[in-house]
Amino acid sequence: MPDQIALMKAMFTAAVKQALPEHGVAANMPSQPKGRTIVIGAGKASAAMARVFEQKWKGPLEGLVVTRYGHVVPCERIEIVEAAHPVPDAAGTRAAERILQMVQGLSEDDLVVALISGGGSALLSLAVDGVTAEEKRAVNKALLASGAPIAEMNCVRKHLSRIKGGRLAAAAFPAQVHTLVISDVPGDDLAAVASGPTVADASTFAEARAIIAKYGIEVPPSVTAHLAAAKNETPKTLANTKSICIASPQQSLEAAATVAKQAGYIPIILGDAIEGEAREVGIVMAGIAMQARRFNQPVKPPCAMISGGETTVTVKGKGAGGRNVEYLLSLALKLAGAENIFGLAGDTDGIDGARDVAGAFITPDTLQKARDMGLDPWQFLANNDAHNFFEKLGTQIITGPTLTNVNDFRVVLVG
Amino acid sequence: MPDQIALMKAMFTAAVKQALPEHGVAANMPSQPKGRTIVIGAGKASAAMARVFEQKWKGPLEGLVVTRYGHVVPCERIEIVEAAHPVPDAAGTRAAERILQMVQGLSEDDLVVALISGGGSALLSLAVDGVTAEEKRAVNKALLASGAPIAEMNCVRKHLSRIKGGRLAAAAFPAQVHTLVISDVPGDDLAAVASGPTVADASTFAEARAIIAKYGIEVPPSVTAHLAAAKNETPKTLANTKSICIASPQQSLEAAATVAKQAGYIPIILGDAIEGEAREVGIVMAGIAMQARRFNQPVKPPCAMISGGETTVTVKGKGAGGRNVEYLLSLALKLAGAENIFGLAGDTDGIDGARDVAGAFITPDTLQKARDMGLDPWQFLANNDAHNFFEKLGTQIITGPTLTNVNDFRVVLVG
């Protein structure tokens, strides 16, 4: 039995390792320019990316990267500033203004390196003239409540920003812009990660207005006026830019799949962007695992069912929970001790919700062990208290903050 | 585009057809006995099974079958009575008493044919002496609230019943007992469908007591006393009995898979017992479908992702909904118009929740069509009003009651 646990841990480790900046930044360094090198960036993993970059970079450089409070990695040559996420604050706005200024007035001999990761959209928030930060935030809130798909929300955001939707790269013209991205968005659309400050944007002011109308979103008059004026469209093409996705959920799942395969398990990747309420995703995954057990479908065991993406937790209890451990506890309850089925779930950033715990694992005797200890698994689930449940069982996965993020990693092993 | 719709409809039709009694009863008729033939049965599909049986049966027969109110199929030689489901009523208890009496005093030359289908547990409810029907119902309610797996709930039920857990077959001894089952339970355990009145039961009084203790279930003193006395254990082996599963969720999914394969789609069966909140299952299935589109995983399109089982709906709105249409509307919203992905979901019994509608289908332009008509899909979902949504779009699946039930059928076609 320890074999399965060791395998699942090795798969998680491989998934996280694949997502670390060390790997992807070093492998995708730009050529030395004739002129200046300016490193900018925004996102939860961007300080860690900056550190790798400055260690590998032989020439001179200057730079400014904004990351989330607590995600600082000390750098020697690149300035790191902290700002608020997910709701922008003044520190983020100041950083965005400085970054926009830094990339202006460059020549074609200069190089801008953009280090972009999830969370960068909030950290690099800069409203267009005539619209206040508060008004922009109100529009954002209304968009989130509208049910509009992320692509449509981004279209509106990009048309209210001085930096998003490729505007930062346009400002840097004619300098070369080399963008490295750690993706945390479904579909890995590089124009979507941090709202793509250095990536060309196909959407238009007319579309932004249509989206506002379609969802009946109430916006301040300043926003209506700005979208109607339709001045300064987002760049549809960007010369001298190159964007590389150095880490993504799918790449991490593939790395874990390779580990499973080497151990004799058929890997089956169900999705790199599985969403939904965590406990319900656990129930569905239990159903799929049981199908493999009973009917050798979709594949014959031994197999490893792998998935990524971000589930959600509707908090009703007062416990210490996270989406990975809540998913996992629900999975265990639905499997009800089914023989030879094991599971692990963890957040690749090392922090699953409420605690500095990445996730946990389950074995066929998880529920029995809990009940032998006098614990009621249903009660822990009802109280959103899965971290305490797995702490008592001694089956937590603790990595510490990994300073990268390609969302969640889940595996169900069917032996 | 109509091709995909036609294919999905053909798959659903094949799934339902596979589950009809015509198919399985006729193929599994017992041999003519020397003595009497007594047909008994219980379940939502059991009257329809009885009709096929009496049409095919050459010899004399007598019999009594209990079905749910509204599920009567007129029979000429077998008496059909109606009773309440899911909460038992006096009509069910009377029918159970009569059925138990009918199978007693038989010889080994006699044949008892048991026609069992989902819902039979409530329809064939008969408490042991000393425990009232109300007390048994209270225990059942507490079991449902305990979170105990179905196998453990059945263990307790079988030890409080005069008919469940093989007791009916034991009463018929030494007659031959030929049981035909339409399964609606995850795992197709024939001892679980209608709590297995003619199937040997491995569970014990001691286990029933342990389950009561494990979940801290409060039971009336009469129940405690009966379980402690442990008189009349369920039969662990049953001579002269034969049980055949003539229809199951998996068999229906396989039938649909064959149709998909013939049309050039790779069928992939994800589970015959997928459960969870309907709208969340829709989100997960959208994630799996997108994985096929983007990464050719778990299989390369064109593929048909097939699943069965019963999802649940937590009703918060006041609309007309059902678990299949709610799943489907949520799937459409999560897919957000993704190209070349189609879906259909329907209840194989022809009635998806609130209406005489089996289900519905979606196409890539479902949301756009709805918005063009001025409908807000999110609002229909929030109001649990998916039947009205699909009625307005004209994409309902209407079969009328099929008088069989192997739970839900869902397919997502990825082209």
Interface residues (C-beta under 8 A of the other chain):
Chain A: S146 G147 P149 A151 P186 G187 K214 Q250 I268 I269 L270 G271 D272 A273 I274 E275 G276 E277 E280 V281 I283 V284 G287 I288 M290 Q291 R294 F295 Q297 P298 V299 S307 G309 L333 K334 A336 R371 P377 W378
Chain B: S146 G147 P149 A151 P186 G187 K214 Q250 I268 I269 L270 G271 D272 A273 I274 E275 G276 E277 E280 V281 I283 V284 G287 I288 M290 Q291 R294 F295 Q297 P298 V299 S307 G309 L333 K334 A336 R371 P377 W378
